[in-house]
Amino acid sequence: MKLFFSILLFACGILFAGDDGRVETTVPLFVQQLPIESFHSIGFSNMFSADAASIASTNPAVLASFSNPSVGFEYEYAAREHLFSDIYVERASQQLPLAAGIVYPLKNVQFGLSWQRKYANYMDYGENPGGTGETIHAVSESNLYSLAGIISFSRDNMFRKGDRLALGVQISTDNLIVSEKIYQTTGRVNGRVLTSRIGLQYVINSKFAIAFVFDKAPDIRSQIKLEEKSFTVDTTSGLELYTERETTNSYHLIFPDKAVFGLNFSPNERVNISAAVAYVLWSKVYSGYRDQLDFSLGTIIVLPGLFDISAGLLTTDRQAKNNTPLWGSEALYLNAGLRKQIGAVLLRAEIYDSRLLSDKSRRQMIVKGGISWVFR
């Protein structure tokens, strides 16, 4: 059973040899390896405020809240998740930063440059016995790197005294690098696509604000180059023969678009409460999926002279249109974090845990750390 499941997964991952011009294959998307975007109302960054380290995945209009040039880095560690026996998935390239950003405000116009790992999946299918007594070991690694330029425009007292309206646009070039190996066959993919994100933020007064984001996610169509090496024994001469065969197949990796609406409430200068609802277009990824709503709620409390604390939750799901539950689709993340300003340096540490009330394959612990410098 395990062998069958391993082969089925790997076949879905398109590492199988075939003729050129094969019908296009859509590759499975492992939702566990998607980072938690900062436009959700969980953690210290949301639709209304962010540091330079997290601008890559939040509302581009949030740049209007920056009054000084800033630069930041963000790191993330996600624990390994075992699916079946020795079959597991984990975040790839965890030694690299999750994201980095630079912000330069200029009066009513703000500029940003960001880099992010949008998707980083490493899957080990374990070791399985082959038909000839050999052991077959299969691994797959997919990384999607994004470089983005961001610009926002803001205007105070737009409709009434004390308000502010901001519009932000983010244009990204997303680069996909995939490496697959099963036994003596290897596959490589290099794909690139332009994506975009637009955002609005309206600060009504010192207590209330609303925001909207539409995220046009990557839809990457590329080619996988397959190289198959094999050793065979000639039945006549008894000599061992080495052969190589190279083919190409189509490769299609799709991410869901999102439309997000957020609300922010600050009863005083020490407490901030935000909520967001994200409409996730899973039907773009696969016609058999149902579009879903993700909900997030978070609060940030400022303790003067000490540090800031955050707490929140995020619910996310993916369902089939026929109401059949999908394996490993539902997750509830709980969040807690600390943030400390030391001179021009802003430090934060956060933990996201979904092990309490989530499907088995969505139970994970994520630790994030960020550092930003504010130039005054």
Backbone torsions as a table, in degrees:
resi	resn	phi	psi	omega
1	MET	NA	-43.9	179.5
2	LYS	-63.3	-41.8	179.1
3	LEU	-62.6	-43.6	179.1
4	PHE	-61.2	-44.5	-179.1
5	PHE	-64.4	-40.7	179.7
6	SER	-62.3	-46.7	-179.0
7	ILE	-65.2	-39.3	179.7
8	LEU	-63.9	-44.6	178.9
9	LEU	-62.2	-44.6	-177.2
10	PHE	-68.5	-35.5	176.8
11	ALA	-64.6	-40.4	176.2
12	CYS	-63.7	-28.2	177.7
13	GLY	-80.3	8.1	171.8
14	ILE	68.9	16.0	175.0
15	LEU	-91.7	73.1	172.5
16	PHE	-137.1	143.5	-178.8
17	ALA	-76.2	151.9	179.2
18	GLY	-171.6	-179.8	-178.5
19	ASP	-80.2	152.5	173.8
20	ASP	-60.7	144.4	178.0
21	GLY	86.0	12.0	177.4
22	ARG	-58.3	151.3	178.3
23	VAL	-57.6	138.9	-174.1
24	GLU	-58.2	135.9	-180.0
25	THR	-108.8	127.2	175.1
26	THR	-90.5	126.0	-172.6
27	VAL	-85.0	139.6	177.4
28	PRO	-60.8	141.4	178.0
29	LEU	-106.1	117.5	179.9
30	PHE	-86.6	104.4	-173.5
31	VAL	-64.8	-21.7	178.8
32	GLN	-62.0	-24.7	-174.6
33	GLN	-99.4	10.7	172.6
34	LEU	-88.5	129.8	178.7
35	PRO	-67.9	155.9	175.9
36	ILE	-78.0	111.0	-175.3
37	GLU	-65.0	150.3	-177.1
38	SER	-77.9	-8.1	175.9
39	PHE	-79.1	-7.2	169.1
40	HIS	-73.0	150.7	-179.7
41	SER	-87.5	64.9	179.1
42	ILE	-146.0	128.5	-175.3
43	GLY	92.4	-168.0	-175.8
44	PHE	-84.4	-16.3	179.4
45	SER	-109.2	136.5	179.5
46	ASN	-150.6	-158.4	-176.7
47	MET	-70.7	-12.1	-169.7
48	PHE	-118.6	-23.0	179.9
49	SER	-151.0	148.3	-179.3
50	ALA	-161.4	162.4	170.1
51	ASP	-101.3	172.6	-175.0
52	ALA	-61.8	-28.1	-177.0
53	ALA	-68.5	-23.2	-172.6
54	SER	-113.6	12.3	-177.3
55	ILE	-69.0	-17.3	-177.0
56	ALA	-63.6	-29.9	-172.0
57	SER	-123.4	24.7	-179.2
58	THR	-121.3	-168.7	178.0
59	ASN	-67.7	120.1	-179.5
60	PRO	-61.7	-22.2	178.0
61	ALA	-71.9	-11.0	-179.1
62	VAL	-67.0	-17.1	177.8
63	LEU	-60.1	-20.8	178.7
64	ALA	-64.6	-18.6	-179.8
65	SER	-84.0	-5.4	179.0
66	PHE	-87.7	128.1	177.2
67	SER	-108.7	-10.2	179.8
68	ASN	-135.9	152.4	174.8
69	PRO	-58.3	142.0	-177.0
70	SER	-144.9	153.8	174.5
71	VAL	-141.7	144.1	-177.1
72	GLY	-157.2	161.6	177.5
73	PHE	-132.0	150.0	178.7
74	GLU	-134.4	133.2	177.2
75	TYR	-116.9	155.8	-179.2
76	GLU	-145.2	140.3	172.4
77	TYR	-124.7	127.8	176.8
78	ALA	-120.7	130.6	-177.4
79	ALA	-68.2	151.8	178.0
80	ARG	-65.7	144.0	179.9
81	GLU	-120.4	120.8	177.8
82	HIS	-88.5	127.6	180.0
83	LEU	-91.7	-56.9	177.3
84	PHE	-142.4	127.0	175.0
85	SER	47.1	-116.3	-179.5
86	ASP	-98.4	18.0	173.9
87	ILE	-90.7	122.5	-176.8
88	TYR	-143.5	160.2	173.0
89	VAL	-125.4	151.2	175.1
90	GLU	-155.4	165.8	177.6
91	ARG	-67.8	132.2	177.2
92	ALA	-83.4	154.2	172.4
93	SER	54.9	43.0	-178.1
94	GLN	-70.5	-9.9	176.5
95	GLN	-75.2	-15.4	178.9
96	LEU	-89.3	155.4	173.7
97	PRO	-60.4	148.6	173.6
98	LEU	-72.0	-37.9	-176.9
99	ALA	-160.9	160.9	175.0
100	ALA	-148.7	151.9	-178.1
101	GLY	-154.1	152.5	175.5
102	ILE	-131.1	134.3	179.4
103	VAL	-126.6	133.9	175.9
104	TYR	-132.1	105.5	178.9
105	PRO	-85.3	142.5	179.0
106	LEU	-139.4	93.0	-176.2
107	LYS	54.5	-115.3	-176.6
108	ASN	-92.2	5.9	178.5
109	VAL	-122.8	135.1	-179.0
110	GLN	-125.6	138.2	-179.0
111	PHE	-116.7	144.2	178.7
112	GLY	-142.0	150.7	174.4
113	LEU	-133.6	129.8	-175.5
114	SER	-136.9	156.9	174.2
115	TRP	-134.7	141.5	-175.9
116	GLN	-153.6	147.9	166.4
117	ARG	-91.2	100.5	-176.6
118	LYS	-74.6	-28.3	-177.4
119	TYR	-153.3	129.6	-177.9
120	ALA	-145.9	98.6	-175.3
121	ASN	-121.4	125.8	172.0
122	TYR	-119.7	125.9	-179.1
123	MET	-127.0	129.5	177.1
124	ASP	-112.0	118.8	-175.6
125	TYR	-88.5	7.1	177.6
126	GLY	77.3	-178.0	179.0
127	GLU	-104.5	130.9	-177.3
128	ASN	-129.0	142.8	179.0
129	PRO	-69.7	133.2	176.1
130	GLY	-87.3	172.5	-177.4
131	GLY	-69.4	-18.3	-178.2
132	THR	-102.1	11.3	-179.1
133	GLY	91.9	-7.0	177.6
134	GLU	-81.2	160.0	177.4
135	THR	-96.5	129.6	179.9
136	ILE	-103.2	125.3	179.5
137	HIS	-121.2	127.3	-177.0
138	ALA	-123.5	135.9	176.5
139	VAL	-137.1	155.9	180.0
140	SER	-145.3	135.8	177.3
141	GLU	-135.4	128.9	-179.9
142	SER	-128.6	128.9	177.6
143	ASN	-130.6	130.9	176.3
144	LEU	-118.0	110.2	-178.8
145	TYR	-102.1	139.0	-175.9
146	SER	-127.2	129.7	173.6
147	LEU	-116.8	125.2	-170.9
148	ALA	-132.2	145.1	168.7
149	GLY	-107.0	136.8	-175.3
150	ILE	-129.1	139.7	174.5
151	ILE	-140.0	139.4	177.2
152	SER	-133.8	148.4	177.2
153	PHE	-121.1	135.9	-179.0
154	SER	-135.3	151.5	178.1
155	ARG	-143.7	126.4	177.1
156	ASP	-83.4	156.2	177.9
157	ASN	52.4	44.8	-176.1
158	MET	-69.2	-50.0	-178.4
159	PHE	-115.6	-23.4	-178.1
160	ARG	-156.7	162.8	-178.9
161	LYS	-67.0	129.9	177.4
162	GLY	93.3	-3.2	179.4
163	ASP	-94.3	172.5	176.3
164	ARG	-152.9	132.2	177.4
165	LEU	-115.2	131.8	-179.7
166	ALA	-132.4	140.8	176.3
167	LEU	-125.2	132.3	-179.3
168	GLY	-129.4	146.4	178.5
169	VAL	-132.2	135.9	178.2
170	GLN	-127.1	126.5	176.8
171	ILE	-116.8	127.2	-174.5
172	SER	-124.2	146.4	166.5
173	THR	-108.7	116.6	-175.2
174	ASP	-103.7	126.9	-177.3
175	ASN	-115.9	122.0	-178.9
176	LEU	-101.8	129.6	175.8
177	ILE	-127.3	121.2	-177.6
178	VAL	-125.3	137.6	174.8
179	SER	-133.0	126.1	-177.6
180	GLU	-130.0	147.8	177.3
181	LYS	-150.0	130.3	171.5
182	ILE	-138.7	115.9	-178.9
183	TYR	56.9	-113.5	-177.4
184	GLN	-107.6	18.7	178.0
185	THR	-115.3	131.1	177.0
186	THR	-122.2	152.5	178.6
187	GLY	-138.1	143.6	179.4
188	ARG	-136.4	141.9	179.2
189	VAL	-131.2	137.0	169.6
190	ASN	-132.5	118.3	-178.7
191	GLY	-136.9	153.6	-178.9
192	ARG	-142.5	142.7	179.9
193	VAL	-152.6	150.7	174.3
194	LEU	-92.9	135.9	177.2
195	THR	-129.8	168.5	-176.9
196	SER	-145.7	162.0	175.8
197	ARG	-149.9	134.2	175.4
198	ILE	-119.9	149.7	-178.6
199	GLY	-147.1	147.0	174.8
200	LEU	-123.1	146.7	175.6
201	GLN	-143.5	126.0	178.4
202	TYR	-125.1	111.5	176.7
203	VAL	-88.7	109.0	-175.5
204	ILE	-72.9	-47.6	176.4
205	ASN	-159.3	-164.8	-176.9
206	SER	-69.0	-12.1	-176.8
207	LYS	-108.5	-34.1	-171.8
208	PHE	-122.8	146.1	174.7
209	ALA	-153.4	152.0	176.5
210	ILE	-130.2	158.9	-177.9
211	ALA	-154.2	157.8	178.2
212	PHE	-143.8	142.0	178.1
213	VAL	-137.8	137.5	167.0
214	PHE	-120.9	124.1	-176.5
215	ASP	-111.2	113.4	176.2
216	LYS	-88.3	104.7	-171.1
217	ALA	-82.3	164.4	-178.5
218	PRO	-64.9	142.6	172.4
219	ASP	-134.5	94.4	-167.6
220	ILE	-103.2	121.2	174.9
221	ARG	-115.3	119.3	-175.7
222	SER	-145.0	-162.9	178.5
223	GLN	-127.0	140.8	172.2
224	ILE	-102.6	127.7	178.5
225	LYS	-95.5	118.3	-176.0
226	LEU	-105.0	134.6	177.2
227	GLU	-126.9	115.8	-177.2
228	GLU	-110.6	123.9	177.7
229	LYS	-113.1	138.8	-178.5
230	SER	-148.3	151.2	175.4
231	PHE	-117.9	127.3	177.7
232	THR	-129.2	158.4	-179.8
233	VAL	-108.3	123.9	178.0
234	ASP	-70.1	123.1	-175.3
235	THR	-68.3	-23.8	-179.0
236	THR	-83.1	-52.5	-175.5
237	SER	-91.1	-20.7	-176.8
238	GLY	79.4	5.8	-179.5
239	LEU	-81.9	148.2	176.9
240	GLU	-86.7	126.2	-176.7
241	LEU	-109.4	137.7	178.6
242	TYR	-108.8	129.4	179.8
243	THR	-130.7	150.6	176.0
244	GLU	-128.8	141.6	178.1
245	ARG	-139.8	130.2	179.1
246	GLU	-116.8	132.7	177.7
247	THR	-139.3	168.8	174.4
248	THR	-131.1	142.9	175.5
249	ASN	-129.4	159.6	175.8
250	SER	-73.5	153.9	-177.1
251	TYR	-141.8	126.7	-175.9
252	HIS	-135.0	117.1	178.4
253	LEU	-122.4	121.8	-173.7
254	ILE	-119.4	138.3	174.4
255	PHE	-115.4	148.7	-176.5
256	PRO	-77.6	139.0	170.4
257	ASP	-71.0	159.5	-178.9
258	LYS	-140.7	140.6	169.6
259	ALA	-119.6	124.5	-171.2
260	VAL	-125.0	133.1	175.1
261	PHE	-118.6	134.7	-177.7
262	GLY	-131.2	152.6	178.6
263	LEU	-132.8	136.5	-178.2
264	ASN	-127.4	138.1	-179.8
265	PHE	-135.1	125.2	178.0
266	SER	-123.6	94.9	-178.2
267	PRO	-63.6	-27.9	176.2
268	ASN	-155.4	-177.1	-175.7
269	GLU	-72.0	-13.2	-176.1
270	ARG	-101.4	-12.9	-175.4
271	VAL	-127.8	133.5	177.0
272	ASN	-134.2	129.8	-179.9
273	ILE	-125.8	130.7	179.2
274	SER	-135.6	153.1	177.8
275	ALA	-140.2	149.3	179.5
276	ALA	-144.9	144.0	174.1
277	VAL	-122.4	123.5	-179.5
278	ALA	-111.6	125.1	174.4
279	TYR	-92.6	111.6	-173.3
280	VAL	-101.5	121.2	-175.4
281	LEU	-87.6	74.1	178.7
282	TRP	-68.0	-22.6	179.8
283	SER	-65.5	-18.9	174.3
284	LYS	-69.0	-35.7	-178.7
285	VAL	-72.5	-42.3	180.0
286	TYR	-154.9	131.3	-174.9
287	SER	-63.0	-20.5	179.3
288	GLY	-82.9	-4.2	178.7
289	TYR	-89.4	152.2	175.3
290	ARG	-99.6	135.0	174.2
291	ASP	-61.0	143.3	-171.2
292	GLN	-128.2	161.0	173.9
293	LEU	-107.3	125.6	170.7
294	ASP	-102.1	136.0	-178.1
295	PHE	-121.2	137.7	177.6
296	SER	-138.4	147.6	-178.9
297	LEU	-143.7	132.4	-178.5
298	GLY	-148.1	157.6	176.3
299	THR	-136.7	145.0	176.0
300	ILE	-123.9	128.3	-179.5
301	ILE	-119.0	127.3	-179.6
302	VAL	-95.7	124.3	175.3
303	LEU	-106.6	100.1	-172.8
304	PRO	-55.8	133.0	179.1
305	GLY	80.8	-7.1	-179.0
306	LEU	-116.7	-89.9	-179.3
307	PHE	-161.6	177.0	175.3
308	ASP	-106.6	147.5	176.5
309	ILE	-123.4	149.8	177.7
310	SER	-130.9	151.7	175.2
311	ALA	-151.1	145.0	-179.2
312	GLY	-173.9	-178.2	178.8
313	LEU	-147.2	154.9	178.1
314	LEU	-140.1	126.9	173.6
315	THR	-109.0	134.1	-179.6
316	THR	-142.5	148.7	-174.4
317	ASP	-154.7	169.0	174.1
318	ARG	-153.5	122.5	-174.9
319	GLN	-128.3	156.8	175.3
320	ALA	-83.0	154.7	-177.8
321	LYS	-66.1	-25.3	179.1
322	ASN	-87.8	14.6	178.9
323	ASN	67.0	12.5	174.2
324	THR	-76.4	121.5	-179.3
325	PRO	-60.6	135.6	176.9
326	LEU	-87.7	143.5	-178.7
327	TRP	-62.6	124.9	174.7
328	GLY	65.6	45.2	-173.1
329	SER	-106.5	-28.4	-170.3
330	GLU	-100.1	136.3	-179.6
331	ALA	-147.3	143.7	172.5
332	LEU	-125.4	113.6	179.5
333	TYR	-98.1	133.3	171.8
334	LEU	-108.0	142.3	-172.9
335	ASN	-129.4	144.8	171.0
336	ALA	-148.0	146.5	-177.8
337	GLY	-159.2	163.4	176.5
338	LEU	-128.0	145.4	178.2
339	ARG	-139.6	139.0	-176.3
340	LYS	-139.7	129.3	175.0
341	GLN	-96.6	121.3	178.1
342	ILE	-122.7	97.1	-175.6
343	GLY	62.9	-122.7	-179.7
344	ALA	-89.7	0.8	-176.0
345	VAL	-104.7	132.3	177.2
346	LEU	-113.8	120.5	-179.3
347	LEU	-112.8	143.0	174.8
348	ARG	-147.5	150.2	176.6
349	ALA	-138.7	134.0	-175.9
350	GLU	-139.5	152.7	175.6
351	ILE	-130.7	137.3	177.4
352	TYR	-122.9	125.1	-175.1
353	ASP	-131.3	125.5	-179.7
354	SER	-117.5	17.7	-174.1
355	ARG	-79.1	-11.3	-174.7
356	LEU	-81.9	-50.4	-174.2
357	LEU	-134.4	63.6	-179.6
358	SER	-141.2	161.0	172.6
359	ASP	-60.0	154.6	-171.8
360	LYS	-55.0	-45.0	-176.9
361	SER	-77.7	-6.4	177.4
362	ARG	-103.1	5.4	180.0
363	ARG	-81.9	112.7	-178.2
364	GLN	-151.1	160.6	174.7
365	MET	-120.1	129.7	-178.8
366	ILE	-121.9	131.3	177.8
367	VAL	-116.9	128.4	179.6
368	LYS	-119.9	144.2	174.4
369	GLY	-137.6	138.2	-178.2
370	GLY	-136.1	149.1	175.7
371	ILE	-139.4	132.0	179.8
372	SER	-135.1	147.7	176.4
373	TRP	-114.7	132.9	177.7
374	VAL	-110.4	120.5	-178.1
375	PHE	-94.6	117.8	-176.3
376	ARG	-103.9	NA	NA
